[in-house]
Amino acid sequence: MKLEKIKFNNHEIFNDLEIDFKDNNEKILDTIVIIGENGSGKTTLLKCIYDSFEIDECDYEEVGDNKVELTPALYTATVKLEKNEIGMLSPEIAYALGDRSTDPKVVYMPTEINFEKINKVDNTLNFTPHFQNIVDQNMTQNVPSFIATRINKEIFKNRNKTIGQVIDKVCDDINSIFSIMNLDIKLVGLSETSETKPIFRNSLGKEFDIAGLSSGEKQLFLRALSLKFLEVNNSIILIDEPEISLHPEWQRKIIDVYKSIGHNNQLIIATHSPHVIGNITSNELRVMAKDEDGIKLVDNDELSETYGKSIGDILSTTMKLDSLRNDDITDKLNKIYDLLNRNLYDTEEFKNLFNYLRTYLGDLDKDIEQEEYCPYCEKRIYTNDDGHIEHIKPRDFYPKEFQDYNNILVSCNEKNSCGIYKKNNYDDKFINPVIDNPNDYFYYSIASGEIIPKSNDKNSNEYLRANYTIDILKLNSYELKEARKALIDALEVYRENYEEYSEYIQYFLDDGHNFPSLIKLFMEL
């Protein structure tokens, strides 16, 4: 069972909005991530989807091609069924769904879940999933009983094994859900105290009950375990802000955790996390936006690719954050770039602003170090005539980003230089040195003087982006390679002949020599 689309009709928030959940090839997506600013209706959308499966409260119509339309008062959800599911959503049958593991279900996980209260094991608890299920405190507080029930079932199924072996088997099955997260803790069983709570062990061998988990670990464990014990297969799972209380590294992997639970499920997730967004393709993204007419859906053709992109790129390009910095620094950077646009490099105002920014951002900040070096090829820019204002996304094609400081830098302007080669060339693959960290994509070859992709995987996004950028800017032109090789030869002489090698190398940096990243590489050798 998969949701194909939802169409609103004079809805108080969404008006006549229609949202489809298909890819460019008209295939229904297994994972959909919904983003948008606060108040754009993400949570309301999840609730509407969930409510559309209140079979007793909506109109039901079979529309052919194994599809049904479920229509509450102000919207219609179109659902695609597997062949063996045809007829299951009819009012006469749907109310009885849920007790078999293969039955399709609809599960909603809201953000407002209190993970503090955990009940002790109740061996009399007789829990049966329904067709519609909300993962709330009433469910999460009974996770210990779910674990105990699973252990009891496995004992009867595996009479030739000891109880200890059965407990290990159940715990291993549960821990496998989180294998991708590289957690420091593992479930090892249930306590033998009167409260009978889940017991965990960390990498140091220390054991503690669920009260000893961090808020993020509780959130991760109880949400995922609730899904596990609902036996979700062929189901639609709606999750609101799965990133809450999670470390960024866990946020990046959380979708994969939920994908690993059950089979043939459809995940529909609302999030504010760029880490979650960076782990899905733009095809799987639905962006809600507010304007004077209400809520609208951003056309997916207007979205940049998100999979594997840096957090800064996602925040700026996809989530449309005006700045990644605080208001004071942003305001002064904008003034700096305005002066650059007007070629007012040598004014007292520019110098004062620049010194203020340098005080807080330092000389190595990506928006500060542009003063002296071309951020593309790292050649020194000595005078105004040596450089020019470069709009990374050409202003002829992106006029709205003309004043965006994430789109402006000073590049070299000499004959046969990267600033000249780039012209109006731009593609989403192009590495923006203001947003992206070039060190994540490029590496110097000491042998040849070439800049090469850091990734060895020629099919990886990192390799393709690096190769594209090298080609557009001609970063391995004869002139640049020869200049780098001459520097490498000089640095090699110092390295082979002087004990205080690092001090001599520092002279090259202090003197403002071309290719500072190459010089720093030698300092690390």
Secondary structure, 3 states (H helix, E strand, C coil): CEEEEEEECCECCCECCEEECECCCCCECCEEEEEECCCCCHHHHHHHHHHCCCHHHCEEEEEECCEEEEECCCEEEEEECCHHHCCCCCHHHHCCCCCCCCCCCEEEECCCCCCCCCCCCCCCCCCCCCCEEECCHHHHCCHHHHHHHHHHHHHHHCCCCCHHHHHHHHHHHHHHHHHHHCCCEEEEEECCCCCCCEEEEECCCCEEEHHHCCHHHHHHHHHHHHHHHHCCCCCEEEEECCCCCCCHHHHHHHHHHHHCCCCCCEEEEECCCHHHHCCCCHHHEEEEEEECCEEEECCHHHCCCCCCCCHHHHHHHHCCCCCCCCHHHHHHHHHHHHHHHCCCCCCHHHHHHHHHHHHHHCCCCCCCHHHCECCCCCCECCCHHHEEEEECCCCCCCHHHCCCHHHEEEEECCCCCHHHHHCCCCCCCCCCCCCCCHHHCEEECCCCCCEEECCCCCCCHHHHHHHHHHHHHCCCCHHHHHHHHHHHHHHHHHHHHCCCHHHHHHHHHHCCCCCHHHHHHHHHC
